[in-house]
Amino acid sequence: MEIINPRSIKKIADARKVIFDLQEKVIQLEQVLDDLARAVEIATVSGQFHITESFRMTAIEMLEDRIVDSTVDSHDNEDLKVRIYE
């Protein structure tokens, strides 16, 4: 999904459709995030971290249709390193 310049929308009907589509996307993302947060909470309490895998995969699927800002280099996070402390 590309970022939409609000000034490029000339018709009210087009603006309403964009608003509706974005609201649907936000609702779907909130649901996935809520499910993921609950799965992590349960996994933390129970120590069964394998149960988070299906929720993680669903989140990754949702991110495939992320909003893309063409002004930002998409390779900015390639060198991102994650450290896990115990």
Buried (B, 14 or more C-beta within 10 A) or exposed (E): EEEBEEEEBEEEEEEEEEEEEEEEBEEEBEEBEEBBEEBBEEBEEEEEEEEBEEBEEBBEEBEEEEEEEEEEEEEEEEEEEEEEEE
